[in-house]
Amino acid sequence: MKEFHRLSKRQQNMLRFMQSYTQERGFPPSIREIGEECDIGSTSVVNYNLNKLVDAGYIQRSGKVSRGLRIIRAIPGFTRARPVIGAIGQHRVALVGRIAAGEPISLPEDIGHHIDEDDYITVPPRLLGGYDASEAFALTVHGDSMIDAMIKDGDIVILRRQSTAENGEMVAAWLPEDNETTLKSFFREAGRIRLQPANRDYEPIYVHPANCEIKGKVLSVMRSFQ
């Protein structure tokens, strides 16, 4: 306990955030997320303090793995029981932005391109449904229109890149005429596409087939535990 209190207040806050984030999401935070949470505007300052935590024996860092932070020494008195899961031994998937589970929101059409190294997350193999990680991408859910499908605001959905879908499959649908995207269940009907929410408070979205491009099919969900 004394050794923990020898850390600076900033380092203590960073360590608490990393442990809580990793336990809840199953992968460690990015440098950017640590800086935003701990009100640190410079990534070099974040890196300096992370190295201090390495020196103190609380974390390990791997420069070869994105989000390569691993807590090796628990915070004294930290009561959450879920085991810490690091980045090692898991697959890397690009977290390319957010998607609306509600009304459609704008998102660049070429999702998945120009991804920073810091924007990759680590994903357990079981969440990829047998597909290779290179075929997958991830999006953060915004909204609650799919809540009855057990997908809520803040969750991360893992998707397989594909341009077709079967009726009833949950997809990321790009609406090019509106320059918007949405997360819904896909249904092809006579002369139109129905994008069906999983929340009675929301109406289906009906679009012409020419105004609906499938960007990916949902494989799994990583819970936010918010």
Residue pairs with C-beta under 8 A, 6 or more apart in sequence:
1 76
1 77
3 56
4 12
4 75
4 76
5 12
6 56
7 15
7 52
7 53
7 56
7 58
8 49
8 52
10 38
10 40
10 49
11 49
11 52
11 53
11 56
13 38
14 34
14 38
14 46
14 49
14 50
14 53
15 53
15 58
15 59
15 71
15 75
16 75
16 78
17 29
17 34
17 37
17 38
18 28
18 29
18 34
18 59
18 69
18 71
19 71
19 74
19 75
19 78
19 80
19 84
20 80
21 28
21 29
21 33
22 28
22 29
22 69
22 71
22 84
22 85
22 86
23 80
23 82
23 83
23 84
23 85
24 82
24 223
24 224
24 225
25 156
25 222
25 223
25 224
25 225
26 85
26 124
26 222
27 67
27 85
27 87
27 90
27 121
27 122
27 123
27 222
28 67
28 68
28 69
28 70
28 71
28 86
28 87
28 122
29 37
29 67
29 69
30 66
30 67
30 118
30 119
31 43
31 46
31 47
31 50
31 118
32 43
32 118
34 40
34 46
34 50
35 41
35 42
35 43
35 45
35 46
38 46
40 46
40 49
50 59
50 61
50 69
51 61
53 59
54 60
54 61
57 72
57 73
58 71
58 72
58 73
59 69
59 70
59 71
59 72
59 73
60 69
60 70
60 72
60 86
61 68
61 69
61 70
62 68
62 70
62 87
62 88
65 87
65 88
65 92
65 122
66 87
66 92
66 117
66 118
66 120
66 121
66 122
67 87
67 118
67 120
67 121
67 122
68 87
68 88
69 86
69 87
70 84
70 86
70 87
70 88
71 84
71 86
74 84
86 122
87 122
90 122
90 123
90 124
90 125
91 122
91 123
91 124
91 125
91 128
91 133
91 136
92 120
92 121
92 122
92 123
92 133
93 120
93 121
93 122
93 123
93 128
93 133
93 136
93 137
93 138
93 158
94 112
94 115
94 119
94 120
94 137
94 138
95 115
95 119
95 120
95 121
95 137
95 138
95 139
95 140
95 156
96 111
96 112
96 115
96 119
96 137
96 138
96 139
97 107
97 108
97 111
97 139
97 140
98 105
98 107
98 139
98 140
98 141
98 142
99 105
99 107
99 139
99 140
99 141
99 142
99 157
99 172
99 181
99 182
99 183
100 142
100 143
100 145
100 180
100 181
100 182
100 183
101 141
101 142
101 143
101 144
101 145
101 146
101 147
101 151
101 152
101 153
101 182
101 183
101 184
101 197
102 142
102 143
102 144
102 145
102 182
102 197
102 202
103 143
103 182
104 175
104 178
104 180
104 181
104 182
104 205
105 142
105 180
105 181
105 182
106 179
106 180
106 181
107 174
107 180
107 181
109 174
109 176
109 179
111 137
111 139
111 172
111 174
111 181
111 215
112 137
112 161
121 138
121 156
123 133
123 136
123 138
123 158
123 222
126 220
127 158
127 219
127 220
127 222
128 136
128 158
128 219
128 220
129 160
129 219
129 220
131 160
131 219
135 160
135 161
136 158
136 159
136 160
136 161
136 219
137 158
137 159
137 161
137 216
138 156
138 157
138 158
138 159
138 222
139 156
139 157
139 159
139 172
139 183
140 154
140 155
140 156
141 151
141 152
141 153
141 154
141 155
141 156
141 157
141 183
142 153
143 153
144 152
144 153
144 199
145 183
145 184
145 197
145 198
145 199
145 201
145 202
146 152
146 170
146 183
146 184
146 197
146 198
146 199
147 198
147 199
148 198
148 199
148 200
149 170
149 185
149 198
150 221
151 157
151 183
151 198
151 221
152 224
152 226
153 224
153 226
154 224
154 226
155 221
155 222
155 223
155 224
156 221
156 222
156 224
157 172
157 183
157 218
157 220
157 221
157 222
158 218
158 219
158 220
158 221
158 222
159 171
159 172
159 215
159 216
159 217
159 218
159 219
160 216
160 217
160 219
161 215
161 216
162 214
162 216
162 217
163 213
163 214
163 215
164 214
165 171
165 186
165 214
165 217
166 186
167 186
167 187
167 188
168 185
168 186
168 187
169 185
169 186
169 217
169 218
170 183
170 184
170 185
170 186
170 217
170 218
171 183
171 184
171 185
171 186
171 214
171 215
171 216
171 217
171 218
172 181
172 182
172 183
172 214
172 215
172 216
172 218
173 181
173 182
173 183
173 184
173 186
173 193
173 195
173 212
173 213
173 214
173 215
174 180
174 181
174 212
174 213
174 214
174 215
175 181
175 182
175 207
175 211
175 212
175 213
176 211
176 213
177 211
178 211
181 215
182 195
182 205
183 218
184 195
184 196
184 197
184 204
184 205
185 195
185 196
185 197
185 198
186 193
186 194
186 195
186 196
186 214
187 193
187 194
187 195
187 196
188 194
188 209
191 208
191 209
192 206
192 207
192 208
192 209
193 206
193 207
193 208
193 209
193 212
194 204
194 205
194 206
195 204
195 205
195 206
195 207
195 212
196 204
197 203
197 204
197 205
